[in-house]
Amino acid sequence: MALKERDEFSGQLTTGHEWNGIKELNTPVPRLLWAFLISMTLFAVVWTILMPSWPGISSYFRGVLGVDQHQAVRQSLAEAEAERAIWSERLANEDFSSLAGDEAIMTVVRQSGPVLFADNCAGCHGLEATGNRGYPNIAQAPMMWGDDADTVAETIRVGINAVHPETRYAQMLAFGRDQMLAGTDISLLADYLVELSGEPVLTVEERETAEMLFADNCAACHGDDALGMIETGAPNLADAFWIYGGDRSTIRRSIYDGREGTMPSWEGRLSTAQIRLLALYVLDLRGATP
């Protein structure tokens, strides 16, 4: 080990260590760093005295200030619950027209509705409520059971073809599978429905036959004009919105095999206030007034 000497360039003493001609300087720790380390140490000591810190065998040091984060969280939750109770009570009991006319309530609906819808409805209807294959577009399409707020809330409450004792029931018969119509008649009806959507495919004679088939087999549920009936929950067949698909092949399959969609009942899983909030949220998406 070499003797300590002063470096001629920096003026600092060396440590006496040398590697391949490179000498290690004994540079002192900067005062700013010492000040930072000392201040942080003092801060840590003061903090552990003032705030909850060191654990014990059965408890912990609670700190001179007596800060309790558990109590702070409980208080925060209680305050949030008290604030939520105000509008929850209104949502559960007031008529929809007065709720829809209250901007404060509708602000709550627009803030809470997306999360509530995403958690409970978006899996089937999509985040924007525009539907997925097999599930209706409830943001734009005609509502099968009616689009007033009370009806929408009731549908959410009891479901469709669900286990709820008051559930709504809707089923399309399997005209082909159950041999109620011949294959040629089913094909003719499929062409007729495609034509209702605006694509002419039938001759005059075929259209007359198809109209008779529709009147005899479909109109009782879907209406003479195929615009649907809220009494039966049957969808509009003359617009651009299709639950399972509007191409000829899918329409024919629907007639042949029938359809029976299911919507779960949300009573018991959602509160009355949440169900009614969802109804208001859906109608707000649709730009409708309860």
C-alpha positions in Angstrom: 0.0 0.0 0.0 1.3 3.4 -1.0 1.7 6.2 1.5 -1.0 8.8 1.6 -0.1 11.9 -0.5 -2.0 14.9 -1.8 -3.2 14.7 -5.4 -1.6 17.5 -7.4 -4.7 18.1 -9.6 -7.5 18.1 -7.0 -5.6 19.0 -3.9 -7.3 16.0 -2.1 -5.4 13.5 0.0 -5.3 10.0 -1.3 -6.3 6.9 0.7 -3.1 5.2 0.0 -4.7 2.7 -2.4 -3.4 2.4 -5.9 -4.5 0.1 -8.8 -2.4 0.1 -12.0 -1.3 3.6 -11.4 -4.8 4.9 -10.5 -4.8 6.4 -7.0 -8.0 6.6 -4.8 -8.8 10.0 -3.5 -10.0 10.5 0.0 -12.8 12.9 -1.1 -15.0 14.0 1.9 -18.8 13.4 1.7 -20.5 16.7 0.5 -22.0 18.8 3.2 -25.3 18.9 1.4 -25.6 15.2 1.5 -24.7 15.1 5.2 -27.4 17.7 5.8 -30.0 15.7 3.8 -29.1 12.5 5.7 -29.3 14.1 9.1 -32.5 15.9 8.3 -34.2 12.7 7.0 -33.0 10.8 10.1 -34.5 13.5 12.4 -37.7 13.5 10.4 -37.9 9.7 10.7 -37.4 9.8 14.4 -40.0 12.6 14.9 -42.5 10.8 12.6 -42.2 7.5 14.5 -42.9 9.4 17.7 -45.9 11.4 16.4 -47.6 8.8 14.2 -48.5 5.1 14.6 -45.3 3.1 13.9 -43.6 0.3 15.8 -45.4 -3.0 16.2 -45.6 -4.7 19.5 -46.6 -8.2 20.6 -50.3 -7.6 20.7 -50.7 -4.0 19.5 -48.5 -1.2 18.2 -47.2 2.2 19.2 -50.2 4.6 18.4 -48.2 7.8 18.2 -48.4 11.0 20.2 -50.9 12.6 17.8 -53.3 9.6 18.2 -53.9 9.3 14.4 -56.1 6.3 13.6 -56.4 5.5 9.9 -59.0 2.8 10.6 -61.2 5.4 12.3 -60.6 7.8 9.5 -61.7 5.3 6.9 -64.8 4.3 8.9 -65.7 8.0 9.3 -65.2 8.5 5.5 -67.4 5.5 4.7 -70.1 6.7 7.1 -70.1 10.2 5.5 -70.3 8.7 2.0 -73.2 6.4 3.1 -75.0 9.4 4.7 -74.6 11.4 1.5 -75.7 8.4 -0.7 -78.7 7.7 1.5 -80.2 11.1 0.6 -80.4 10.3 -3.1 -80.9 6.6 -2.6 -84.1 7.3 -0.7 -85.3 9.6 -3.4 -84.5 7.1 -6.2 -86.3 4.3 -4.4 -89.5 6.2 -3.7 -90.1 9.2 -6.0 -91.9 9.0 -9.3 -89.6 8.9 -12.4 -90.9 12.2 -13.9 -89.8 14.2 -10.9 -86.4 12.4 -10.7 -85.7 12.9 -14.4 -86.5 16.6 -14.0 -84.0 17.0 -11.1 -80.6 17.9 -12.4 -78.9 16.9 -9.2 -80.4 13.4 -9.3 -79.6 13.0 -13.0 -76.0 14.0 -12.3 -75.8 11.1 -9.8 -77.4 8.9 -12.5 -74.8 9.9 -15.1 -71.9 9.5 -12.6 -73.0 6.2 -11.0 -74.9 4.6 -13.9 -71.9 3.7 -16.1 -70.2 1.8 -13.3 -73.4 0.0 -12.3 -74.2 -0.8 -15.9 -70.7 -2.1 -16.6 -70.8 -4.3 -13.5 -74.2 -5.9 -14.2 -75.4 -5.3 -17.7 -72.4 -4.7 -20.1 -71.5 -8.4 -20.2 -74.6 -9.0 -22.4 -75.6 -5.6 -23.8 -72.1 -4.1 -24.2 -70.5 -1.1 -22.5 -72.4 1.3 -24.8 -75.7 -0.7 -24.4 -75.7 -1.3 -28.2 -76.1 -5.0 -27.8 -74.1 -8.1 -28.8 -75.2 -11.0 -30.9 -78.1 -12.6 -29.1 -78.7 -9.6 -26.8 -80.7 -6.5 -27.8 -79.5 -3.0 -28.4 -81.2 -1.1 -25.6 -79.6 2.2 -26.4 -81.3 2.6 -29.8 -83.6 -0.2 -30.8 -87.3 -0.2 -29.8 -87.7 -1.7 -26.3 -89.7 -4.9 -26.6 -91.7 -4.4 -23.4 -92.0 -0.6 -23.6 -89.6 2.3 -23.0 -91.2 4.1 -20.2 -89.1 4.2 -17.0 -91.6 2.1 -14.9 -91.6 -0.7 -17.5 -87.8 -0.7 -17.9 -87.3 -0.8 -14.1 -89.8 -3.7 -13.9 -88.0 -5.6 -16.6 -84.8 -5.2 -14.7 -86.4 -6.3 -11.5 -88.2 -9.5 -12.7 -86.1 -10.4 -15.7 -87.3 -12.2 -18.9 -87.7 -16.0 -18.8 -86.0 -15.9 -15.4 -86.6 -17.7 -12.2 -88.4 -14.8 -10.6 -92.0 -15.7 -9.9 -93.2 -12.5 -11.7 -90.7 -12.7 -14.6 -91.8 -11.7 -18.1 -92.1 -14.5 -20.5 -91.3 -14.4 -24.2 -90.7 -17.3 -26.6 -90.6 -17.6 -30.4 -92.0 -20.9 -31.6 -89.8 -23.3 -33.6 -91.9 -23.4 -36.7 -89.6 -25.8 -38.6 -88.2 -28.0 -35.8 -91.7 -28.6 -34.5 -93.0 -29.2 -38.0 -95.5 -26.3 -37.9 -94.5 -24.9 -41.3 -92.9 -26.5 -44.4 -89.4 -25.6 -45.3 -90.5 -23.6 -48.4 -92.9 -21.5 -46.3 -90.1 -20.8 -43.8 -87.8 -19.7 -46.7 -90.6 -17.5 -48.0 -91.1 -15.9 -44.6 -87.4 -15.2 -44.3 -87.4 -13.5 -47.7 -90.4 -11.5 -46.7 -88.7 -10.2 -43.6 -85.5 -9.4 -45.5 -87.8 -7.4 -47.9 -89.4 -5.6 -45.0 -86.0 -4.2 -44.1 -85.8 -2.6 -47.6 -84.3 -5.2 -49.9 -86.9 -6.4 -52.5 -86.5 -10.1 -53.2 -90.0 -11.5 -53.8 -92.3 -11.5 -56.8 -95.8 -10.1 -56.4 -97.3 -13.6 -56.0 -94.6 -14.7 -53.5 -95.2 -11.5 -51.5 -99.0 -12.2 -51.3 -98.3 -15.7 -50.1 -95.7 -14.5 -47.6 -98.1 -11.9 -46.2 -100.7 -14.6 -45.7 -98.2 -16.8 -43.9 -97.1 -13.9 -41.7 -100.7 -13.0 -40.8 -101.5 -16.6 -39.9 -98.3 -17.4 -38.0 -96.5 -14.3 -36.9 -98.9 -11.3 -36.6 -100.4 -12.4 -33.3 -97.1 -11.6 -31.6 -95.3 -9.2 -33.9 -98.4 -7.3 -35.0 -100.0 -7.0 -38.5 -97.3 -4.5 -39.5 -94.4 -6.5 -38.0 -93.6 -3.5 -35.8 -93.6 -5.7 -32.6 -96.0 -5.7 -29.7 -95.1 -4.7 -26.1 -97.9 -6.8 -24.8 -96.1 -10.0 -25.9 -92.5 -8.6 -25.8 -92.1 -9.5 -29.5 -89.5 -7.3 -31.3 -90.0 -5.1 -34.3 -89.1 -7.0 -37.4 -89.3 -4.1 -39.9 -86.4 -2.0 -38.7 -82.6 -2.4 -38.9 -82.1 -3.7 -35.4 -81.8 -7.5 -35.0 -81.0 -9.4 -31.9 -79.6 -12.5 -33.5 -78.8 -11.1 -37.0 -80.7 -9.7 -39.9 -79.2 -11.7 -42.8 -81.5 -14.2 -44.5 -79.7 -17.3 -43.2 -80.0 -16.2 -39.6 -83.6 -15.1 -40.0 -84.5 -18.4 -41.5 -82.8 -20.2 -38.6 -84.7 -18.1 -36.1 -88.0 -19.1 -37.7 -87.0 -22.7 -38.0 -85.5 -23.3 -34.5 -87.3 -20.5 -32.5 -85.7 -18.2 -30.0 -86.0 -17.9 -26.2 -83.6 -15.3 -24.8 -83.1 -14.9 -21.0 -82.5 -11.9 -18.9 -81.8 -12.5 -15.2 -83.9 -11.0 -12.5 -81.9 -8.4 -10.6 -84.2 -8.1 -7.6 -82.3 -9.3 -4.5 -78.9 -8.6 -6.2 -79.5 -4.9 -6.7 -81.4 -2.6 -4.4 -84.6 -0.8 -5.5 -82.7 2.4 -5.8 -80.0 0.8 -8.0 -82.7 -0.8 -10.3 -84.4 2.5 -10.7 -81.1 4.3 -11.3 -80.3 1.8 -14.0 -83.7 2.4 -15.6 -83.0 6.2 -15.6 -79.5 5.6 -17.0 -80.8 3.5 -19.9 -83.4 6.0 -20.8 -80.9 8.8 -20.6 -78.7 6.8 -23.0 -81.6 6.6 -25.3 -82.3 10.4 -25.0 -85.8 9.6 -23.7 -87.8 11.3 -21.1 -89.5 9.1 -18.4 
